């Protein structure tokens, strides 16, 4: 059986990403917000961080 051109080798797959949630406090503990960071662990350039207003449970 020949693999089709849509079958990917393990080497062609993107690296796994990690995620981390943060609670960030500013202004002398007056303001608190939450942030989510998604990144590729082996790269200094492959990451994104986003602040969140509501938890994911509230968005469902």
Secondary structure, 3 states (H helix, E strand, C coil): CCCCCCCCCHHHCCCCCEEEEEEEEECCCCEEEEEEEEECCCCCCCEEEEEECCCHHHHC
